[in-house]
Amino acid sequence: MSSPKPSRRSIAAFTASAAIRRVAFLLITFGGGLGWVLMLAGQPNWLGSPPLDLILPEGFTFLVLYAMPHIALARTLDAYNNGGLTEGC
């Protein structure tokens, strides 16, 4: 798990409102999945496998945009090449 300080600094750059910063921080914290809750609860292999958000980060759009922008670009280009971003293809 990464440190929350970079997230706080990034949020503070966009808004001065403490309430909005709190909501944004909660969205960042819980937007990537709740697999970390299972790890804290001592259930790393609940239902026979580790939580998907811990082993497949590119499966969650927020994590891709936040941590791996090159994968977001690859997804966009793939969708464009397969006609997903153009009408009539």
C-alpha positions as CSV (number, residue, x, y, z in Angstrom):
1,M,0.0,0.0,0.0
2,S,1.4,3.4,-0.9
3,S,1.6,6.5,1.2
4,P,-1.4,8.8,1.3
5,K,0.8,11.9,1.2
6,P,1.1,12.1,-2.6
7,S,-2.7,11.8,-3.0
8,R,-3.2,14.5,-0.4
9,R,-0.8,16.9,-2.1
10,S,-2.4,16.2,-5.5
11,I,-5.9,16.9,-4.2
12,A,-4.8,20.1,-2.4
13,A,-3.4,21.4,-5.7
14,F,-6.9,21.4,-7.2
15,T,-9.1,22.5,-4.3
16,A,-8.9,24.5,-1.1
17,S,-12.0,23.1,0.4
18,A,-11.4,20.6,3.2
19,A,-14.7,18.8,2.6
20,I,-13.9,18.2,-1.1
21,R,-10.4,17.1,-0.2
22,R,-11.8,14.5,2.2
23,V,-14.3,13.2,-0.3
24,A,-11.6,13.0,-3.0
25,F,-9.3,11.2,-0.7
26,L,-12.0,8.6,0.1
27,L,-12.7,8.1,-3.6
28,I,-9.0,7.5,-4.2
29,T,-8.8,5.1,-1.3
30,F,-11.8,3.0,-2.1
31,G,-11.8,3.5,-5.9
32,G,-9.2,0.8,-6.4
33,G,-11.2,-2.0,-4.7
34,L,-11.5,-3.3,-1.2
35,G,-9.1,-6.2,-1.4
36,W,-6.9,-4.5,1.1
37,V,-9.7,-4.9,3.7
38,L,-9.5,-8.7,3.2
39,M,-5.7,-8.5,3.7
40,L,-6.2,-6.6,7.0
41,A,-8.8,-9.1,8.1
42,G,-6.4,-12.0,7.5
43,Q,-8.3,-13.5,4.6
44,P,-5.9,-13.1,1.7
45,N,-7.3,-16.1,-0.2
46,W,-11.0,-15.5,0.4
47,L,-13.1,-17.7,-2.1
48,G,-9.9,-19.5,-3.2
49,S,-7.9,-16.7,-4.7
50,P,-6.4,-13.3,-3.8
51,P,-8.6,-10.2,-4.4
52,L,-8.6,-9.2,-8.0
53,D,-7.7,-5.6,-7.3
54,L,-4.4,-6.8,-5.8
55,I,-3.3,-9.1,-8.7
56,L,-4.8,-7.3,-11.7
57,P,-4.4,-3.5,-11.3
58,E,-5.1,-2.8,-14.9
59,G,-8.6,-4.2,-14.4
60,F,-9.7,-1.0,-12.6
61,T,-9.8,2.2,-14.6
62,F,-8.9,4.5,-11.7
63,L,-5.7,2.6,-10.9
64,V,-4.8,2.7,-14.6
65,L,-5.2,6.4,-14.8
66,Y,-3.5,7.1,-11.5
67,A,-0.6,4.7,-11.6
68,M,-0.1,3.4,-15.2
69,P,-1.0,6.0,-17.8
70,H,0.7,4.0,-20.6
71,I,-1.8,1.3,-20.1
72,A,-4.6,3.8,-20.5
73,L,-3.1,5.0,-23.7
74,A,-2.8,1.4,-24.9
75,R,-6.5,0.8,-24.1
76,T,-7.5,3.9,-26.0
77,L,-5.5,3.0,-29.0
78,D,-6.8,-0.5,-29.0
79,A,-10.4,0.6,-28.8
80,Y,-9.8,3.1,-31.6
81,N,-8.1,0.4,-33.8
82,N,-11.0,-2.0,-33.2
83,G,-13.6,0.6,-34.1
84,G,-14.7,1.2,-30.5
85,L,-14.2,4.9,-30.7
86,T,-15.6,5.6,-34.2
87,E,-19.2,5.2,-35.4
88,G,-20.0,3.0,-38.4
89,C,-16.9,0.8,-38.1
